[in-house]
Amino acid sequence: MKISKLKRMNNENKLKLLKRSQLSDTELVKNVNKILSDVHHKGDSAIQYYCEKFDDVILQDLQVNMTTNKERKMLADEAVVKALKKAAFNIEKFHKAQIPPEWICNVDEGISAGQIIRPIETVGCYIPGGRAVYLSTILMTIIPARIAGVSRIICCTPPDKDGQVKQEIIAAAKLAGAHEIYAVGGAQAIAAMAYGTETIPRVDKIVGPGNKYVTTAKKLVYGDVDIDFPAGPSEVLIIADENANPEYVAIDLMAQAEHDPDAACVLVTTSIELAEKVNLEIDKEIKRAPRKKIITESLHKYGHIVLAHNLEEATEFSNQYAPEHLIIMTEEPEDVLENIKNAGSIFLGDLTPVAAGDYGSGTNHVLPTSGCARFTAGLSTESFLKKPTVQRLTKEGFKNLEDVVITLAEYEGLYSHAESFKKRAKNINNK
C-alpha cells in the first residue's frame, strides 16, 4: 500500500482519497435507469430478461419456496445454522434496546404534544450475492424490521447458476422472520421492489447493501420508495499508534478489501515503523489469501497508508473521511473516541475487529459508505419506524395560541389558516 504524509498531500490527491469509489459514472446511471424503466413498465418479463442477461439464468418462478421439509432441512449446514441462531440472538437483543418510547409533554397551559411510534408496513431487504453468500446481511436487515413490527418483509437475492437460492439463505431468512424470498438480484430487484410486478410486491422501504448497480438504483428510486442510505462497496479506516499490532492491522485491512475490488481501506497512523510493518504483513498474508485477486485490486485502487503528525491530526482526517467502519487501535482508544464525529460503526482496541460487528456482537453491519456517515447512521430498529407527532388543545390552550396563529398566518397570506382559529374563537366566546 502506498504511504503518504498527510501534511505533504496536495489537495487533488487528498480529495481523491476522500472520494474513494463514490459513484459519478453517467453511463452507469443511464444503464440503471433503463433497467428501472423496463421493470416498471414490463414487470416480470423484464425481470426474467435481465436475470438471463446478467446472471445467465432462465427463471420460471421468481418466488422461492420457503417450505422446509426434512430433505431440504438436511441440505442446510448444521454448523452454519447453529452459528446463525447465536448471531440472531445477539442481534435481536441489541436491536430491541433501540426501540424508542412514545412520549407526550405539556408545551404550555392546555397544549399537549408528543410523538407516537408506528412501523412501516412493507419492507424489501436486498441481500447481495455474486462474490459471496451474505447470510449475516439477512439477519441484519430482517431482524430489526421484525422487531419494529413490520407486517410484510420480503427479500430479494441473486440466484445461483442453477437458478436456485441456497438452503442456508432460506434457513437464515426464516430464522430472521422474512415472509417471502425472490430469486432476483441487481438493479432489477430494486426496481421490482420499488414499483411492484405481477409477482413481487411494491414495498414502502428498501434496505440493504449492494454493488454500484444496486446502490445507483436505490438512489434513483428514492422518492417513489424510501431507502436506508447508499450502502455501496465496503470500507474501513484504522487509526493506529506505535502500540498497534501490525499483524492485526494488516488482516483487518485485507478483511475489508476481500469484499469487493471497489472496497476502500485506509490506515492512518502516527508511526512510520508500524506503516512499514503493516505493508510487510500484507505482502506475506496476501500470498495465501483465497480471495487474493480481489484484495490486490482493492488495495491498489483505494488502499492507502496516511502518516499523521499526531492522533489529533489522525482523528481530524478520519472525521473528514467519515468511514463506514472505524477501528481505533491506540493505547487509549476511548480517548480518541471522544473526538470522533463521523463513522458508521466504531471498533475499539486490538481485540475488536470489524468481523465482530459483521457477524455476532449484535450491532448492525448495514452502514453508510462514501462519506455518508457525515449525516446518517447505520441500519437500526428505528430505520423501520415512523414517528408521527400528535397534539391536542384544550379551551385554555386554544386561547394561548390564538394570537400567535392568527398573526403569523395573516402575515404569510394564509387567511384560511387564520380563519380556522377565528371561527373557533367566535364559538368559544359565544358560549
Secondary structure, DSSP 8 states (H G I E B T S, - for coil): --EEEGGG--HHHHHHHHHTT----HHHHHHHHHHHHHHHHHTHHHHHHHHHHHH----S-SB------HHHHHHS-HHHHHHHHHHHHHHHHHHHTT----EEEEEETTEEEEE--EE-SEEEEE---SSS--HHHHHHHHHHHHHHT-SEEEEE----TTS---HHHHHHHHHHT-SEEE---HHHHHHHHHH--SSS---SEEE----HHHHHHHHHHBTTBEE-----S-EEEEEE-TTS-HHHHHHHHHHHHTT-TT-EEEEEES-HHHHHHHHHHHHHHHTT-TTHHHHHHHHHHHEEEEE-SSHHHHHHHHHHH--SEEEEESSSHHHHHTT----SEEEESTT--HHHHHHTSSS------TTGGGT-----GGGGEE--EEEEE-HHHHHHHHHHHHHHHHHTT-HHHHHHHHHHHHHHHH-
